[in-house]
């Protein structure tokens, strides 16, 4: 399912947060959104997901979700939000509980999500028995079990240490090679944007305006290989050059607030 954002503008109590954002996201594409702190990245994601109503502009979907999609839009946040008394499989199954599904289909969906995220051997474990990276995999599996048409990710790896984040990036690339949702990925981490996205949307300092779109010309299947590292590093450096000065200004603004 394609997404189209037309003239998205948003005010908070008179403060202009986003100004006239136009963006088209193709079916099966991963688009990362970066920019200085406070530029409206998460606000834009909330508008796309229907959590916020824009002051003006609209979000359109083009095409229908696939037949097995239970939720057209699904979020993954940095907070794992797992129920501590429920097993891994039961936490994943939580997303299905308000859908009237046959027991066999419910089981098959949970098992497929566990297989996709490498959690099959941990189905009966409790969240307290898992590392941070494994708990976030449960959150990812819970989002994927409904087979969303559009996956909205808001800083999903920011709570993890550097090594775990690297492992999760490799896992996400493998997952995205196998499932066909359309993805919007908000992050402060330029390495994540360069590694995971097909295109990176760079927003300006508040009010967030679309400054530039950077395309990563490396197939997803090759992102973890050594030949891609120079290209990815070059993209990361370009992204930093685009936001560096405004990021410095935004940091000073936060410090003096």
C-alpha positions, 0 to 999 in steps of 0.5 A: 500500500502506497502512502501520500502526504499532501501539505501536512502542517501542524501547530501546537498552541500556536507554535508551528511544528510542521510546515507543508510536508509533501511525501510519497512512499511506495509500497514495500519501501522503507523511508527514514525520517531524520532531522534536528531535535524538535523538528517534528519527526514523531509528530509527523509519524503520529499524523500518519498513524492517525494519532494526531490530526494535522492542522492542515493537509492530508494523508492518503493511502493508495491501494488496499492492504493485503487480504491477511492484514488485520491492522493497516497501520501498526506502531513499534516504539522504543518502549517494549511495553511487554506484559511481564506476567505473559510469555513471549508467545502470549505477548505476541498473541496480545495483538490478536485478541480483539480480532475474531480468528480461529484458534488455528489461525491465531496459533499459525500467525504467532508461530510465523511471527516468532519464526520471522524474528528468531524467537521460536526457542523463547516462546515460553520465556517471560520478558524478565528472562530476556535481554533488551534486544530480545524484548524488542524482538518480541515487540517487533513480532507483536507488530508483525503478527497482524501483518500490517500494511504500514509499519510505523517505527518511532526510535525503536532501537534507541534504548539499546546498547550499541552492539545490540543495536547492530544485531537488531539492524541486521535482523530488521534487514532480514525481516524486511527482505521477507515481509512486504509492509510499507515502513516509515522509520523515525530515528536520531541515529544516522547509521540506522537511517543509512543502513535500513532505509531505501530513502532518507527524508531530512527535515529542517529545524522547527518548523519541520520542512522537507529539506532533502531526500537522500536515496541509498543505492544499495539493495537491502540484501547487500546492506550487511556485506563489506562491499556496501560499507563505504557507500553506507558510510558516505550516506551517513556523512552526507546526512550529518553534513545536512543537519549538523549546523541546525542540530547544533542550533537546536541543542543550544536552544534546548540548553537555554530553555 
